[in-house]
Amino acid sequence: MADNKTSFQAGQAAGRAEEKSNVLMDKVKDAATAAGASAQTAGQKITEAAGGAVNLVKEKTGMKK
């Protein structure tokens, strides 16, 4: 009887550990998605700023036609 109880409790512990692992993985995925979106936004801003700087130089040097 103790053997069944021990096996049952081990199964419960494994189930809880798996659920905690799944929750942690979801949090990691969410964080990675947010970081990727943030990096993409930053990249777009840098590209826009660089493009604006190039246009300004072209205007000031008379190269923009």
C-alpha positions in Angstrom: 0.0 0.0 0.0 2.8 2.4 0.8 4.3 1.7 -2.6 1.2 2.9 -4.4 1.0 6.0 -2.2 4.6 6.8 -2.9 4.2 6.3 -6.6 1.1 8.5 -6.6 2.8 11.3 -4.7 5.8 11.0 -7.1 3.4 11.4 -10.0 1.8 14.4 -8.4 5.2 16.0 -7.8 6.2 15.3 -11.4 2.9 16.9 -12.6 3.5 20.0 -10.6 7.1 20.3 -11.8 5.9 20.0 -15.4 3.3 22.7 -14.9 5.8 25.0 -13.3 8.1 24.4 -16.2 5.4 25.2 -18.7 4.5 28.4 -16.9 8.2 29.4 -16.9 8.6 28.6 -20.6 5.5 30.8 -21.4 7.0 33.6 -19.4 10.3 33.2 -21.3 8.6 33.2 -24.6 6.6 36.3 -23.7 9.8 38.1 -22.6 11.6 37.1 -25.8 8.7 38.3 -28.0 8.6 41.6 -26.1 12.4 42.0 -26.4 12.2 41.3 -30.2 9.5 43.8 -30.7 11.4 46.4 -28.7 14.6 45.8 -30.7 12.6 46.0 -33.9 11.1 49.4 -32.9 14.5 50.7 -31.9 16.0 49.6 -35.2 13.2 51.3 -37.1 13.8 54.5 -35.1 17.6 54.4 -35.8 16.9 53.8 -39.5 14.5 56.7 -39.7 17.0 59.0 -37.9 19.8 57.9 -40.1 17.7 58.5 -43.2 16.7 62.0 -41.9 20.4 62.8 -41.3 21.3 61.7 -44.8 18.5 63.9 -46.3 19.7 66.9 -44.2 23.2 66.5 -45.4 22.0 66.2 -49.0 19.9 69.4 -48.6 22.7 71.4 -47.0 25.3 70.3 -49.6 22.9 70.8 -52.6 23.0 67.1 -53.5 19.2 66.6 -53.1 17.4 67.0 -56.4 
